[in-house]
């Protein structure tokens, strides 16, 4: 009897991996226009101090509509003409790997949080096709993947800060 009560209490106290994954997926919501914004502050981060080009941000999210989605990398930068991505950014999505150097295809004015130092530059890196709605995982590998709470990010001493990955429904 005591073992049964202990089992019920122990089972009810902890969260299992499925609960955590469902909570993470629910936090990232597809916008009314169909886009999905994957903010670096909501990512699972892996930082490699010896090899920063291996720094990784990863998200799990839910797609409600099948179709082709463009992948846009959003950066805060001091110079929109040169984002200073020394090496390509790698995006892993399912069995697809996209490697591209962000160039700042669109400059977004009046972005909250840029302050007096930065401008927002969005770079189109490629696209992926989603053949069915559901939960998906995506990963970015780049030296620009940094914790936005670190000293250099907060003080604005970095030339460019990677901020988010945006999936936008492709327009024909």
N, C-alpha and C positions, 0 to 999 in steps of 0.2 A: 504494500500500500504506500509506504513512504517513497519507494522507488518511482511509483507512478506519479505521485505529487511532485517529486523533484524533477522528473522528466517533463512534466507540463510547465513548471516554472522556468526551467532552463530553456525549453523550446520557445517560450513566449518572450523571453528577455532579449534575445539577440536578433539582429537582422541578418538574413541570409543574402548571398550574392545576388539572387534574383530580385529581391526587394531593392537593393542598392542600384542595380542596373535599371530597373523600371523607374526609379526615382530620377536617375540621371537622364534617361530618355525623355521623361515628362518635362524636365526643365527646359529643354530645347524645343521650341514650338515653331512650326511652319507658319510664316507670316501670311496675311491675307493675299498678298501678291504671289504667293507660292515659294518665296525665297526662304532660306534657312540661314541664320547668322550663327556661326560657331565662334563665340568670343573666346579669346585666349584665357580669360579669367575663369572660364567654365571647363577648361580642358584638363585632362590628366597629363601632367608634364614629367618628362624625363630629362634631366640636365646632366651633361657630361663635361666636366671641367677640363679634362685632358683633350677631348675632341669635341669642341662645341658645334662642329658641323653635323654632329649626330644628335643634337638636341631634338626632342620629339614632343609634339602636342597631339593628343588623341581625344576624339569625341565619339560617343554613341548617341544616335539621334533617330527620329522616326520620320519617314517620308510618307505622305498620304497620297501623292499623285505620281503615277509612273510617267516616264518621259526623259528627255535629255535635259541635263542641268549643267550650266556653265560654272566653272570654279573661279572665283575672284578672291585674290588675296588683298586684304586691306591693311595698309601700313600708315603709321604716322611718321613723317619725315621732315627734315629741315630743308631739303632741296628736292623738289619734285622732278627735276631734270636728271638727277642721279641718285637712285635709292640706295646705292652702295651694297647691293646683294652680291658679295664676292663670288659666291658659288650658287648653282641652281637650287631652287626649293624643290623638294621631292614630296609628292602627294601619293599616298597609297590608299586605294579604295577598292576593296575586294581583290580581284586578281589584276587590277589595272594599276600601273605605276606611271605617274606623270612627272617629268622633270623639266622645269622651266625657270628662267631668270625673270623676276618681276621687273617691269619697266615703267609702271605708272600709266596705264591706258586712260584712266579717268581721274581727274582731280575733283574731290568732293569738298565744296566750300561750306562754311558754317557748321562744321562737325563739332558737337559738344565734346569736351575733354581734350581738345588739341592744345588749348592754352595759347600763349604768345609765341611759343617756340616752334610748334609743328603744324604741318599741313597734312591732310589725308589724301593718299594716293592709292587707288584701287588698280590692281593688275590682273588681267585675264590670263589664267594659266592653262586652260584647256576645258574639257567637258567630260562628263560621264553619263551613261545611259542607265536609268533605273527601270528594270522591267517589271517590277511589282512593288506595291506599297509594303512597308515594314520597317523593322529596325536595321540600321546600318552603322558601320564603324568606319571612320576616316582618320588618317594620320598625316601630319606634316612633319618633315624632317628638314631642319635648317639651323644654322648658327644664330639666326634672328629669333628663334623660339626661346624666349626668356621669361622668367617670372616677372610680371608687371609690378610686383611689390619690391623688387630688388633696388638697391641704392641708385644705380645708373638710370634705371627706368623712371624712378620717382623724381630725380633731380633734373632730368631732361638732358643729360650729357651724351646720350646715344644719338647718332646721326639719324638712324631709322629704327623704329620699333614695329615689329609685326604685331597686329592687333586682332585680326579675325580672318576667318575663311567664310566666304559667302557662297552658297549654292543658289543660283538663280535659274528659274525655268528658261530654257532656250526659246527664243522667239523666232519663228520661221519667217 
